[in-house]
Amino acid sequence: MVGDVYTRPEYRGRGNAKAVTSAITREAIVSGAMASLHVKANNEPAIKVYRSLGYIIVKIHDWIVAHP
């Protein structure tokens, strides 16, 4: 599971998230694992990156989060 990929605003648009996610995905697949990730449905920039790497949407979940 690939998770918590985050790029600070001042570094966005430079391909960093794509490079990191691509490397992790490649490593997972080469090792025989299935790569998957989660992303908020309204995070279009991230979804664009993930789709360019071959990810597809297979399920949409509603999340319940408790805040202290």
Residue pairs with C-beta under 8 A, 6 or more apart in sequence:
1 36
1 37
1 38
2 21
2 24
2 25
2 28
2 35
2 36
2 37
3 37
3 38
5 17
5 20
5 21
5 37
5 46
7 16
7 17
12 45
17 46
17 49
18 49
18 52
18 53
21 37
21 49
21 50
21 53
22 53
24 35
25 35
25 53
25 54
28 34
28 35
29 35
35 55
37 50
37 55
38 61
39 46
39 47
39 50
40 46
41 60
